[in-house]
Amino acid sequence: MWTASCVRLCSVLTALGTSTRVHWLPSVRGISAAQIDEEVAKLLELKARLGGDDGKHQFGTRDYNPKQMAIREKVFNTIVSCFKRHGAETIDTPVFELKVGLPSFSSGTEAVASRPSNTEETLTGKYGEDSKLIYDLKDQGGELLSLRYDLTVPFARYLAMNKITNIKRYHIAKVYRRDNPAMTRGRYREFYQCDFDIAGQYDAMIPDAECLKIVYEILSELELGDFCIKVNDRRILDGMFAVCGVPDDKFRTICSTVDKLDKMPWEEVKREMVNEKGLSEEAADQIGEYVSMKGETSTPDAGGSSQRGETEASDAHTAQNPVGGMDLAEKLLQDPKMCQSKQACAGLSDIKLLFSYLQLFQVTDKVVFDLSLARGLDYYTGVIYEAVLSQAGVAPAANEAPNGTSAEESVSVGSVAGGGRYDGLVGMFDPKGRKVPCVGVSIGIERIFSIMEQKAAASAERVRTTEVQVMVASAQKNLLEEKLRLISELWNAGIKAEVMYKKNPKLLSQLQHCEESGIPLVAILGEQELKDGVVKLRVVATREEVDISRADLISEIKKRTSEA
């Protein structure tokens, strides 16, 4: 029995593959069969959560069928259209970057540029505690390379290498993170990012406000449900840490802990600060008082007032006494502790200015000044923001999810966009340390796809996977040559058309294909139509048919498809 259990254990470990490392399993020698069976049960449960052993693709990745790709293209088109509307041009960068040979961030209170060193790393010094999620490569020549973690650091490297000081660009490409995937929440190891960034020396908060306006426009146009955009400033956080008694060398690590408030209640965050990060309980309590503050112009339910772990009492207080973003900034400027920090005061003044511009852009109904927002990446130096979807409006039709949780919980995806100001990053790649101020936003496209796919699945609306405008069909046999001649004319005129790859298909089969594929028109050829010099044009939705002269067919199809 013991031998059989060992064999069973080995087979499960083999099925799970190298992506799962079992650190907690003791040596097999001396373990009872019951203990092995218990561990096997745990591994089988893990295997089920990872999605089986079909071996089709790497854990944390996925394939996309035509219907899913059609939804993705629609989302991409919406986002790109918004970026172009705001005057952005596009670039591309390699999927991997050099890991060694360029400077990295210090662990102090600010991101600072230093001279290049042969031992410092390009990517891993930019992401704080998330650096462990970077995929490392090694090419044939021995250069140390890494798959890009995001599009921001490659953009900064691109600006420095090409000595560009002003650009408004967007970039849509895949990035890679060695994360623990949550497929139902749109979290993968390989995924797209859609970035919009403004680089250059401009007056304060004008570019920052436009980035928030872009997030507002995209999320509104996609109709994903209610959302809010949380705003804070790294200078306010650093000033808050200073006045609360956080040592300078713990700023970044405490910031990373605060950033977990969207996933953990305050009690757990405080416990991590005190027990794991070595912060005093008094300092942690003072931080807790500040991070519970938020200022919003809209109704309090516009996007997860409980998202950052406040108590029910504080949520109720906020609901009864909503405070505007500008009002909260002014209140903190008068705070006896916060006013002692020049960093915090500079950040609070900019927040006030930012909200004045957001009012002009008419987006303040969705924007919240939230002191708990931290964003863990080390390269941020000023304003930071994050867009969060509320659960209302994104649930599928079914009341219960497959795993027994409520449907609304099953599609909760949290943050769908984030960004901020990173004025020191470009200087990290410049040999002379020349800085280029930058601010930008990244749209969490995969999480948006998850919602759009589930909405499509719950909807009766058919998703078209092609853009074919007309099907060239025949009513009798032996008309293949005539069909090919006609479809060539349509293609040459720029009309999207297709024909069945059979010499003598049945007319009913051709019409059924049009209905299933959503093709709106059918151009039908028959012996009588050829004699009369016409084509029978059929509207699939209404089954209306009309004879159109061959000379007028192209203009008639273009007219009907443009109206549709």
Secondary structure, DSSP 8 states (H G I E B T S, - for coil): -HHHHHHHHHHHHHHH-TT----S---STT--HHHHHHHHHHHHHHHHHHT-S--SS-TT-----HHHHHHHHHHHHHHHHHHHHTT-EE----SEEE-BSS----SSSS-------TTSBSSTTSSGGGGGG--EEE-TT--EEEE-S-SHHHHHHHHHHTT---EEEEEEEEEE-----BGGGTB-SEEEEEEEEEES--STTHHHHHHHHHHHHHHHHHT---EEEEEEEHHHHHHHHHHTT--GGGHHHHHHHHGGGGTS-HHHHHHIIIIIS---HHHHHHHHHHHT-EEESS-TTSS-TTTT---HHHHHHHHHS---HHHHHHHHHT-TTGGG-HHHHHHHHHHHHHHHHHHHTT-GGGEEEETT-----TT--SEEEEEEE-STT---S-SB-TTSSBHHHHT---EEEEEEE-TTTGGGTSTT-----EEEEEE-HHHHHHHHHHHHHHS-----S----EEEEESSSS-HHHHHHHHHHHHHTT--EEE-SSSS--HHHHHHHHHHHT--EEEEE-HHHHHHTEEEEEETTT--EEEEEGGGHHHHHHHHHHH-
